[in-house]
Amino acid sequence: MRKIYLLLVLLALAAVIAVAGCTGNSENPSTQPTASPTETPNDFSLTVGQTDPFPNPASLYQVVLNINRNSLTPAIEVEYAGGAGTDRIVTIDVTLYRADDKQVITQTFTSPKQRDVLKFTGSSTPFVEDRIKAVAHYTTGETVVISDALYKYRDTK
């Protein structure tokens, strides 16, 4: 009788460990930046618009993106640097407007974490400026343009 009881306890423990192993996940795929390239010439514009103020109180909603354009290659990286508003962000849509072929490419940070990075390939034509626009979507339903600027590619080869 005692052996059966011990066997049942070990079997139950093994089942619990197996279920935990199947559902455990060290990296939540929903927090990874996702890419959804789109080509929509109707939306193409290199005209930089105004950025929006953060919702009030701004100190609770502010977030920061670092946008880096490599001057020797067409590479553009957009890094989520965090901010007090991180827990209030649902998504941040980052759109590249490529000047050389008029492509519009959008990628999205979903539930971003500090140091998440989106990578784009910008225009490869020397001395051309591409536009990067970032729009934050908050849990409150508010949408804020947090960045809209031109970034020049300078080929020095």
N, C-alpha and C positions, 0 to 999 in steps of 0.2 A: 504494500500500500504506500509506504513511504517513497519507494522508487518511482511509482507512478506520479505522486504529488511533485517530486523533484523534477521529473521529466516534463510535466505540464508547466511548471514555473519556468524552466529553461526554454521551452518552446514559446511561451508567451513573451519572454524577454527577447528571444531571437526575432519574433514577429515585430515587436516594438522597434528594435534596432533596424530591421529591414525597411520598415515604413519610414522611419526618420531619415534613413540614408537615401531613400527614393525621393523624398520631398525636399530635403535639404539642398541648398544652392548657395554657393559662395558669392555668386554674382547675379544680381537680378537683371534679366535682360531688358526689362522695361525702363531701366535707368540709363541704358546705353544710348548714345547719340544715334539717331537713325537718319538715313539719307533717302531722299525721294527726289531725284533729279527731275526737273520739269523744263520743257522748252516751250515758253509762251511768249512769242514775239510781241503780242499785244500789250503785255505788261512791262516790256523793256523800257527802261529809262535810266540815263546816267545822271539825272538831275537829283541832287541830294535834297531831301526834305528835312523838316524840323524834327527834332526829337521831342518826346513828350515828357512832362514832369512825372515823377513817380507819384503814386497815390498817397494821400495823407494818412498818417504821418510818414513822410518820405523816408525817415530813418529806419522804418520797419519794412520797407518795400524795395530798397535799393539793392541792385545786383550789378556786378561788374563783368564785362567781357574784355579779354585782351585779344586784339586782332593784329596779327603779324603777317606782313607781306615780305617774302624773301626777295631781295632786290636782284638776285642772280638767277632765280628760277621762277616759274609761274606759281609756285606753291603759296597758298594762303592758309594759315591756321587760325581758328577761332577757339580760344580757350575760355571756359567758364571759370572765373576767378572767385566766385562766391559772393557773399554779401548778406546783409541782415534779412533780405527778402527771399533767401533760398527756399525756406519751407513754404513760402506762399506761391512759388512758381509751379505751374502745371507743365508748360512747354515754353521754349524759346525757339522761334523760327528764324533761321539765318539764311538770307538770300544773297546770292552772288549774281550780279549783272555783268556778264563778260562783254567787254567793249569790242573785242576783235571779231567775234562771231554772233554777237547779240543773243547769246543763250542766257536764260534765267534758270538758275539752279538753287533749289532750296533744300536745306538739311535742318533737322530738328533736334534740339536737346530735349529729352523727356525726363522730367524729375531730375534736373542736372545736379551733379556733385562737383565740388571744387576739383579743378584740373581735368575735367572732361574736355575733350578736344574734337572739333569738327575740322576735317581737312578738305580743302577745295583746290582745284587746279584753275588758276585764273588765266587771263589772256597771256599769250606768249609773244605778242607783238611788242617790241621795245618802246618804252616811253608812253605806253597806253595806260589809262586809269580805269580800273574796274571799281564798281560800286558794291559795297557790302552794307546790307540793312538788316538789323536785328529787332525782332518784335517779341516782347515778353507777354505771356498769357498767364494771368494770376488766378488763384483759386476763387477770388471774389468776382470773377467774370470780366475784370478790367483787362484791356489790351493796351500796351505801352510800347512805343517805338523808343528803344533804349540806345540805338546807335544807327547812324546813317552817314556814311563817309566814302570818299574815293581813295583808292590805294593804287599807287603807280608801280608798274613793272619797269625796271631799268636794267636792260641787258647790257652788261659791260664786257661781253666777250669780244 
